[in-house]
Amino acid sequence: MPDRLAEDRATAEPSERSREIEQEQQYLSVLYDRLDSMRDYAKNRLSTVLLDTGGTPQARSERESFTALYTEDLAKYDAAEHGLCFGRIDLDAAEDSARYIGRLGILDEANDYEPLLLDWRAPLARPFYLATTANPEDVTRRRHIRSRNRAVTAINDEYLDLRAAERDGVVGADDGVGGESALLAALNAARTGHMNDIVETIQSEQDAIIRSDHKSVLVVQGGPGTGKTAVALHRAAYLLYTYRQQLAKSGVLIIGPNATFLDYIGQVLPSLGETGVLLSTIGDLYPGVKAVREDTLRAAELKGSLDMLAVLKQAVRDRQEVPAEPVRLSFDGYPVTLDRKIVTRARGRARSSRRPHNLARPIFASSVIDALTDQLAATMGADLSGGTSLLSSADLSEIGDEMRADPHVQAAISALWPVLTPQEVLADLLADPARLDRAAKTLSPQDRAALVRPDDGTFATADAPLLDELAELLGVDDTEERERSRRRWRAQLAEAQDALDILTGSAPQDIEDELDPEILMAYDLIDASQLAQRQEFGNRQTTAERAAGDRTWTYGHVIVDEAQELSEMAWRMVMRRIPNRWITVVGDVAQTGDPAGASSWQRVLEPYVAQRWKLTELTVNYRTPAEIMAVAADVLTAIDPAAQAPRSVRESGNPPRAHRVSPQQVKSELSRLIAEQHGPGTAAVLAPALLVPELSSLAGESVQVLTVHDAKGLEFDRVYLVEPQSILDESPRGLNDLYVALTRATQRLAIVHTEDLPESLATHFTQ
């Protein structure tokens, strides 16, 4: 009899599950119908707007605004196409209590705009991530809904109220570990080469960070695989959703370690409903400069040090010259001499203004012109008998104006106090050992030699913060541009007044004579200034586009991923862009590979925010299987004996393997392993920088060959680590690089080596 009951239950359960899947499919179809309607509306409105041409400047401005709006909506709807609805929560003792959770919010227009689907960032959706059996937050059941191509493929229920489980006939209900089966399914899925979002499987410690209301620096410290990057991106989406009015104008900046990483995460934010965030590396953050040059490790370390502040200041001062010999000029047929005394006095006045170099130049020039004018006056108009000048103050002013316009005088002034650009100063400094010797006297001869390089017009990543610092020291003299703008405005104002005068003059004479107060004239409705303003064309770029081209742009929020890699100079660059200091810092000091990078969050942040920063930690490793983490943990201990490795939530069943071969067999052994372990997902060969060119032919559609630096922040199903001892040897922080390399794999790790394995690895493998 018990066997028969068990058979009946086994037969009934699939039938019941199929019925529930069908119910969810019907609801999902309704959601997709609404999504299609929203998409069609946006497409039609966009087409109408694009077909409309001509009109007033105001009409054109409105069209451009609507174009941007509907284009952004379409991008958002397209990004939500896959996995539109991924969850549902049923609330305690409430009729129609189901709340569906998805990638964006959808309302029921036919039913008083009741929510059909809650945006995952909405407060009402939060219990989906936080409810537990200990604190159910009125949730009786949490359901994960998996779908593909608009079809529900599976559902997974978790009961938080055992009475509800018994009522539904569920035996052995889950113990409240949030979405474990859905989480493990996501973790075991093959990688695609682009990052996946985690909105379906956000865990409670991650959710607390994503929604944190801390308004200063929030540090998210977490070991490999703890989801730091995913948390950072979801936090960006959450903040833009919650503080849209504040952040829409100022924007959000996300800084990543390299271009590969930015490409890897590039699709996550659109899938979360956000498309207006600027993604950048430190090397590309200075407008107009793209980092393509490779620095030596020592050069990058020196450039990242705050010692460079004094070097850059002296490099600018070095361009403010005093002539070794008097400069003889001719003005209007009279000789004038620019000597050391005149220039020294002028330079002193300009420097004492404490203005940046380019903004202080007019002071220098005025002082020189005044001195030359007095000198010329003494030659041209002195009364030899009385010793008094025959020239009036008006005459002297006129001579000064003419001298300012004289090309020879201007050339002499420019030679002594030139208008400079950051690119020019830095390139000249690093290409000229003599300039470097004068500017960098505090550095050793060996360090100065390490900084020297030829000027080929390119810059390295570590140069960007130096350029930014030089931009502060130099300033931009926009006097001429502002004067041109004023002239343009005056011309527009005159044209607008002429137009109003024509309109007024064209009115019937009897109306003008009677001055009927009931008759509105053009000038009653608008004045010349308002009319001129309507002819102005504003900047129609997105916030991110405008911010990318403006060095002085200040953001509403900044997220720095792999933040441990930033040098002290890089932090100065970042802090200029976020004066409100509302920053999310994501990283792990145990993974710092850059010699100029961080060893302590306190040391990095307290110069800018004192004690107003908050440390949060992620402790669970979702990426790295336990078998691989056991190997990596020994490397972490060698880095910091007190450090605690994050706890892995799963095992892969594939213990790491080490393969010792001869130097001639490295490439063939890698080819064999890649072919033998070929399967879905991605693979990476991580090698010392010197070996990457030789191994690059192994790269393919799903296989990348990278240095450890280029693999930061990335993950792969299979990792083939080459010559770990060489990775240790090539950097002062080789142990940190080795720790990073070991923890990129989600399924398999193989080590190929010719030398003995490092001590921190040797205990795990037979050599």
Secondary structure, 3 states (H helix, E strand, C coil): CHHHHHHHHHHHHHHHHHHHHHHHHHHHHHHHHHHHHHHHHHHHHHHHHHHCCCCCHHHHHHHHHHHHHHHHHHHHHHHCCCCCEEEEEEECCCCCCEEEEECCCEEECCCCCEEEEEECCCHHHCHHHHCCCCCCCCEEEEEEEEEECCEEEEEEEEECCHHHHHHCCCCCCCCCCCCHHHHHHHHHCCCCCCCCCCCCCCCHHHHHHHCCCCCCEEEEEECCCCCHHHHHHHHHHHHHHHCHHHHHHHCEEEEECCHHHHHHHCCHHHHCCCCCCEEEEHHHCCCCCCEEECCCHHHHHHHHCCCHHHHHHHHHHCCCCCCCCCEEEEECCEEEEECHHHHHHHHHHHHHCCCCHHHHHHHHHHHHHHHHHHHHHHHHHECCCCCCECCCHHHHHHHHHHHHHCHHHHHHHHHHCCCCCHHHHHHHHHHCHHHHHHHCCCCCHHHHHHHCCCCCCCEECCHHHHHHHHHHHHCCCCHHHHHHHHHHHHHHHHHHHHHHHHHHHCCCHHHHHHCCCCCCCHHHHCCHHHHHHCCCCCCCCCHHHHHHCCCCCCCCEEEECCHHHCCHHHHHHHHHCCCCCCEEEEECHHHCCCCCCCCCHHHHHHHHHCCCEEEEEECEECCCCHHHHHHHHHHHHHHCCCCCCCEECCCCCCCCEEEECCHHHHHHHHHHHHHHCCCCCCEEEECCCCCHHHHHHHCCCCEEEECHHHHCCCCEEEEEEECHHHHHHCCCCHHHHHHHHHCCEEEEEEEEECCCCCHHHHCCCCC
